[in-house]
Amino acid sequence: MITLLSLCVLCLAALILIPVVLVVVGLPFLLMMALLPWLLRIVGVILLLKALFEQPTRWENFMPAVIAFALSILIGWIV
């Protein structure tokens, strides 16, 4: 049987542990989402330069750069 004292101790431990676990899990996710638009813009520039230097120049070569820029704008707008 769970006594009232043990239930209070369990709830108090949960009140302390739940925010700590959420911070440990959520902080890296928030940092990744904050840095992702900048990283996608860098990747977009690299892919754009790669497409410009390929011969013959075709519009299909620019699609990965366009997708990277579009994702960076979308994620930057969401975050």
C-alpha positions as CSV (number, residue, x, y, z in Angstrom):
1,M,0.0,0.0,0.0
2,I,1.1,3.5,-0.8
3,T,1.0,5.8,2.1
4,L,0.2,9.5,1.9
5,L,3.8,10.3,2.8
6,S,5.3,8.2,0.0
7,L,2.8,9.6,-2.5
8,C,3.8,13.1,-1.5
9,V,7.5,12.3,-1.9
10,L,6.9,10.7,-5.3
11,C,5.0,13.7,-6.5
12,L,7.7,16.0,-5.2
13,A,10.4,14.0,-7.0
14,A,8.3,14.1,-10.2
15,L,7.9,17.9,-9.9
16,I,11.7,18.2,-9.8
17,L,12.7,15.5,-12.3
18,I,10.1,16.3,-15.1
19,P,11.4,19.8,-15.9
20,V,15.0,18.7,-15.7
21,V,14.3,15.9,-18.2
22,L,12.4,18.3,-20.5
23,V,15.3,20.8,-20.5
24,V,17.9,18.1,-21.2
25,V,15.8,16.8,-24.1
26,G,14.5,20.1,-25.4
27,L,17.6,22.3,-25.3
28,P,19.6,20.4,-27.9
29,F,16.5,20.3,-30.2
30,L,16.0,24.1,-29.9
31,L,19.7,24.8,-30.6
32,M,19.6,22.5,-33.6
33,M,16.5,24.3,-34.9
34,A,18.1,27.7,-34.3
35,L,21.3,26.8,-36.3
36,L,19.6,24.8,-39.0
37,P,18.5,27.8,-41.2
38,W,22.1,29.1,-41.2
39,L,23.5,25.7,-42.1
40,L,21.0,25.3,-44.9
41,R,22.0,28.7,-46.3
42,I,25.7,27.7,-46.3
43,V,24.8,24.4,-48.0
44,G,22.7,26.3,-50.5
45,V,25.6,28.6,-51.4
46,I,27.9,25.6,-51.8
47,L,25.4,23.8,-54.0
48,L,24.8,27.0,-56.0
49,L,28.5,27.4,-56.7
50,K,28.7,23.7,-57.7
51,A,25.8,24.1,-60.1
52,L,27.4,27.2,-61.7
53,F,30.7,25.5,-62.3
54,E,29.2,22.3,-63.9
55,Q,29.3,22.2,-67.7
56,P,26.9,22.3,-69.4
57,T,24.9,24.5,-67.2
58,R,21.3,23.1,-66.8
59,W,18.5,24.2,-64.6
60,E,18.3,20.8,-63.0
61,N,21.6,21.4,-61.4
62,F,20.2,24.4,-59.4
63,M,17.3,22.5,-57.8
64,P,19.2,21.2,-54.7
65,A,20.4,24.8,-54.0
66,V,16.8,26.1,-54.5
67,I,15.5,23.4,-52.1
68,A,18.1,24.2,-49.5
69,F,17.3,28.0,-49.6
70,A,13.6,27.3,-49.5
71,L,13.9,25.0,-46.5
72,S,16.1,27.6,-44.7
73,I,13.5,30.3,-45.3
74,L,10.7,28.0,-44.2
75,I,12.4,26.8,-41.0
76,G,13.5,30.4,-40.2
77,W,9.9,31.6,-40.6
78,I,8.6,28.8,-38.3
79,V,11.2,29.2,-35.6
